[in-house]
């Protein structure tokens, strides 16, 4: 077992800034002040190197600023919460981006480093996501925020599979990134292992498109959650799947990584990561984090670090 002071190069490559803190969101759903306090606690703790940005909806920026305590600037991943109404979505997104551009110029206590946005559902069968993706890219550029990493979520509805390829291609063409929702508060919100594997292979192998994940990734390994009745995905499954997909693993085998529920099949060694008999090097892990699975949002920072310690990885 390693400690934070002696974590292997492979562990550092795998987990550095992997966890974006989402304490404002379910199931934790903390108020702003305690959520910020949890983030500061994590930033000052032994596993601070694993901590990424503080996730906040743009609609709660004023509340965030009012709750801030003196200290180092807080790096933010801001959710452009423009709603799900296709008729109002673009105007709301434009207004929000303008506010964030002004915030970056005027407020030294925070650093807006990334954007996240959910596309509205398609309102007609003939429509694709090309229009809304292009509109968001143009609005981001108009606001002067086109240098920010921006993660776009495609609604996981009955058109998700048919529209995924085209949407990922449009994201790549416009210099945007992808976002994968892996769960929610009800069992139906959790995508299948097949859908997750399809997403990872399409994003990484076909479009070389970095992505982040959110929701449902409370623990490293995929498992059945008896309270909700849902089979929850594991963030270590996603990380391994991304690394092996980038190395060229066939999609069927990537599905095996995503759906694996045996923690003994995953190992972080001095030389890299192993799953069953497959392995990736430290350099390949770094490449997977830089060009594939960038980070994931978690409403807890203590849970993932504690679980990795229990597995003997940290």
N, C-alpha and C positions, 0 to 999 in steps of 0.2 A: 504494500500500500504506500502511496505517496502523499505528501502534504503539499499545501500550496507553495511552500518554499522550495520543494524539491520535485515538483511535477515534471514528468518527462516531457521531452520535446514534442512527442506525439500528442500528449494530453493538452499541451499548450496550443498546438496546431489545431486540434479538434475543437477546443472549447473557449478559446479567447474571444471575449465579447459576444458569446453565442446567445446570451439571454437578455432580451429587451424586457424591461420590467413593466408589467401591465396591471399593477395593483388596483387601478380604478375600475377594472372590468370584472365580470363574473368569472368564477364563483366567489372570489375574494370581495370584490366590489367595495373597496375601502373608500372612505372619504378622502378628500385631497390632502389634508395635513398629515394623517397617518400614512398615506401612501407615499408621500414625499419623505417622511421619516424612515420608512422601510427602505427606500432607495438610498438614502444617505447612510443608513446602517450597512447596507450591502456594499456601498462604495468604500467604506472604511474597514471592511472585514477581510479575512484571509483569502477569500475567493473573488476579490474585487476585479481581478483580471478576467473573470468570466462574464462580468456585467457589461451590458451594452447601454442603450439609451432608455430614457423614461418615456413611455408612450402616453400621449395625452390627446384627446379630441380637440380640434381647433375651437370648438364651441365652449371649451372650459379653460382657455388660455388665461382669461382675466382672473378666474378663480385660482389658477396655478400661481400667477404672479402675486396675488394677495397672500398666499400661503407660504411663499418662499422665505427661508431663513438665510442669514448671511452664510456665505461659503462659496466654494468654487462654482462656476457656471454649470447649470444642469443641461446635458446634451439631450435633445428631444427628437423623438420620432412623432410627428404630428399627423393625426388622422384627419383628413379633409372630409368631415362629416357633412356631405352635401345632400344626404337623403336618398331615397329610392324612387322619387317621382321623375321619370325621364324628361318631363316638360320643364321642371325647375332645376334639375341637377346641375347643368352647365353654369347657369347664372350664379347659383350658390357656390359652386366650386371656384369660379372666377373671383367672387367677393372674398372668399376665404383665403385664396392665394394672395390677393392684394394685402389683406390684413397681415399675413405671415411675412410678406416681403417687408412691410413697414416694421414689424416686430424685430426682424433681423437687424435692421438699421438702428433701432432705438433702445433695445433692451439688452444690456450686457450680462444680465443674470442668467440668461438661457441662451442656448445655441440650437437653432433649428437645423438639424443635420440630415433629416430624412422625412419623406412624405409617404403617407399611405392613403389609398382611396379605394372605395368599392364602387364599381360601375353599377348604374341602374339596370334593372332587367330590360331585356328587349321587349318592345311593345307591339311588334308586328313580325310575322313569320319571315318576311322578306329582308328584315334588318339583320345586320351583323354588328359586332362590336368595333369595327373599324372606325366608325364615325365618332363614337364617344371617346375612344382611345386617342384619336387624332385631335379631338377638341381639347382633351385634358392636356396633351402635350403642348398644344399651342397656347393654352391659358397659362401653363407653367412657364413657358418661355416669355410670354408677355409680362408676367410678374417678375421676371428676372431670377427665377428659381430653377432654371433648367440644369444647373450644376448639381442640384440635390438628387441623391438616390431616391427614386420614387417607385413605390410598390403598388401595383394595381391588381385588385381582386375581381375575378370574374364570378358572377353569381352561380352558385352550384345548384342549378335548377334542371328541368328536363331538357334544356338545350346545351348544357355544359359540355357534354362529350362531343357533340357535333360542332360546337363553336370553338373548342379549345385550341386546335391547331391554328386557325385563322387569327384568333386573339393573341396568341403568343407570338406569331409572326408580326402582327401589327405592333405589339409592345417592343419587340426587338428593333423594328424599323424606326420607331420613334425615340429610341434611347431610354425606354422605360424598363422596369423590372416587374416580376410577377409576385403575387401573394397567394398562398394556399391556406384556406381555412380547414383545419383538421378536426373541428368539433364544435361544441356549444353546450347549452344547458339541457338539451334533450337528446336521446339516443339517435333520433333521425337526423341530427345535425352533423353526425360523424360520417365522413365519406368512407367508402369501402377501401380496403387495402389495394384493390385493383385500380380504383380511381387515383389514389395517391401515387402509385407506381407509374401509371400512365402520365400523370402530370410531371413527375420528376424526369422521366425519360424524354418526354417531349421538350421540356424546358431546357434540359442540359444537353441531350444528345442531338436534338434536331435544331435547336435555336441558340444554343450557348447562352441561355438567358438566366442570370442569377435570380434567386427567389428568396423570400422569407416566408415563414409559416406562422400561424396564430391559432389559438384556441385548442383546448383538449390535450395539449402536450405537457401534461403535468409531471410525467415520469419518463425515465430513459427508455424503457422497454414496453412494447405493445402488450396490453393486458385487458382482461375483462374487469370493468368497474361494477361491482355488485350493487352499489347504491343507485346508479343511473341505469344500469342494464346495458350500457354501451361498451363496446370494445374500443378502448382508447389507444391512439397511436403513440409511439415512443419517439422522443427526439433523437435518441441514439440510432433508432431504426432509420429515421430520415437522413441523418448525417451519413451513416454507412451507405445507404442507398444512393445518395448523391455522389459520394466518393467513388463507389464502384461503377455507377452510371457514367461518370466522367472518364473513367478508365476504359469504358467500352463494354461493360457487362451486358449481356442480352436482357431485354425487357422481362422475360419470364423469370430470370434469376433475380432481377431487381425486385420483382414482386415477392420473391421468397425472402429477401432481406426486409422489406417493409412489413410483411406479415409474420415474421419470426417472433415468437413469444418466449423463447428460452434465453435468459440472460447469459447463460454459459457459452452461447455461440458467439458472443461479442467480446472481443479482447482489445485493450489498448496496451501495446507493448512498447519497449524502447525503440523499436524500429518502425512503428506505425499502428495501423488498425487491422484486426483480423475478424472475419466472419466465416464460421465453419472453416473451410480450407482456403478461402480467398483472402487476399491481403492487399493493402495499399501502404505505400511508404509515407514517411512524414511529409515529404515534399508533395505527394499526391493529396494528402489530407489538407495541406495549406491551399493547394489549388482548388480543392472542393469547397473550402470555406470562402475563398476569394471570388470564385467564378460560378459557384453552385448554390449551396445552402448557406446563406449569409447569416441569418439569425432567426430566432423565433420569440414570440411574445408569450410571457408567462406571468400570471398574477401572483406567483410566489417565486422568490429566489432561493429561499431556504430548502424547498422540496427538491429541486434538481441537484443542488450541491450535496445535500444529505444522501440522496439516492445514489449518486456516483461514489460517495464515500462507502456506502454499504456494499456496493458492487466491487470495491477495491480499486476503482479507477482513479479516485482522488484520495 
